[in-house]
Amino acid sequence: MAEVERRGEKKEAGKKREKKTEKQKKQKKERMIDVKRVAEEWEIWDEEEEAAKSEAETKKLVLEKFYKWIKVFSKKQSEQMPTRKI
């Protein structure tokens, strides 16, 4: 009888350990997701900041009458434009 009780206790202890490790893995995964989300937000923020800077520089170089099409003159857009017909 005592052996059966010990086995039952060992099984319960094993189940508790498994639950604890699963919980820790889940928490670690959630933290990683949060870190990735923050990193993506930083990248987006950097891109927006860079776009604002480039737009300000573009406004300095382009005449006011072309401000309506200012996006065309930005660095990123001008790099995407084909240089010749294909």
Secondary structure as a PSIPRED ss2 file (coil, helix, strand):
# PSIPRED VFORMAT (PSIPRED V4.0)

   1 M C   1.000  0.000  0.000
   2 A H   0.000  1.000  0.000
   3 E H   0.000  1.000  0.000
   4 V H   0.000  1.000  0.000
   5 E H   0.000  1.000  0.000
   6 R H   0.000  1.000  0.000
   7 R H   0.000  1.000  0.000
   8 G H   0.000  1.000  0.000
   9 E H   0.000  1.000  0.000
  10 K H   0.000  1.000  0.000
  11 K H   0.000  1.000  0.000
  12 E H   0.000  1.000  0.000
  13 A H   0.000  1.000  0.000
  14 G H   0.000  1.000  0.000
  15 K H   0.000  1.000  0.000
  16 K H   0.000  1.000  0.000
  17 R H   0.000  1.000  0.000
  18 E H   0.000  1.000  0.000
  19 K H   0.000  1.000  0.000
  20 K H   0.000  1.000  0.000
  21 T H   0.000  1.000  0.000
  22 E H   0.000  1.000  0.000
  23 K H   0.000  1.000  0.000
  24 Q H   0.000  1.000  0.000
  25 K H   0.000  1.000  0.000
  26 K H   0.000  1.000  0.000
  27 Q H   0.000  1.000  0.000
  28 K H   0.000  1.000  0.000
  29 K H   0.000  1.000  0.000
  30 E H   0.000  1.000  0.000
  31 R H   0.000  1.000  0.000
  32 M H   0.000  1.000  0.000
  33 I H   0.000  1.000  0.000
  34 D H   0.000  1.000  0.000
  35 V H   0.000  1.000  0.000
  36 K H   0.000  1.000  0.000
  37 R H   0.000  1.000  0.000
  38 V H   0.000  1.000  0.000
  39 A H   0.000  1.000  0.000
  40 E H   0.000  1.000  0.000
  41 E H   0.000  1.000  0.000
  42 W H   0.000  1.000  0.000
  43 E H   0.000  1.000  0.000
  44 I H   0.000  1.000  0.000
  45 W H   0.000  1.000  0.000
  46 D H   0.000  1.000  0.000
  47 E H   0.000  1.000  0.000
  48 E H   0.000  1.000  0.000
  49 E H   0.000  1.000  0.000
  50 E H   0.000  1.000  0.000
  51 A H   0.000  1.000  0.000
  52 A H   0.000  1.000  0.000
  53 K H   0.000  1.000  0.000
  54 S H   0.000  1.000  0.000
  55 E H   0.000  1.000  0.000
  56 A H   0.000  1.000  0.000
  57 E H   0.000  1.000  0.000
  58 T H   0.000  1.000  0.000
  59 K H   0.000  1.000  0.000
  60 K H   0.000  1.000  0.000
  61 L H   0.000  1.000  0.000
  62 V C   1.000  0.000  0.000
  63 L C   1.000  0.000  0.000
  64 E H   0.000  1.000  0.000
  65 K H   0.000  1.000  0.000
  66 F H   0.000  1.000  0.000
  67 Y H   0.000  1.000  0.000
  68 K H   0.000  1.000  0.000
  69 W H   0.000  1.000  0.000
  70 I H   0.000  1.000  0.000
  71 K H   0.000  1.000  0.000
  72 V H   0.000  1.000  0.000
  73 F H   0.000  1.000  0.000
  74 S C   1.000  0.000  0.000
  75 K H   0.000  1.000  0.000
  76 K H   0.000  1.000  0.000
  77 Q H   0.000  1.000  0.000
  78 S H   0.000  1.000  0.000
  79 E H   0.000  1.000  0.000
  80 Q H   0.000  1.000  0.000
  81 M C   1.000  0.000  0.000
  82 P C   1.000  0.000  0.000
  83 T C   1.000  0.000  0.000
  84 R C   1.000  0.000  0.000
  85 K C   1.000  0.000  0.000
  86 I C   1.000  0.000  0.000
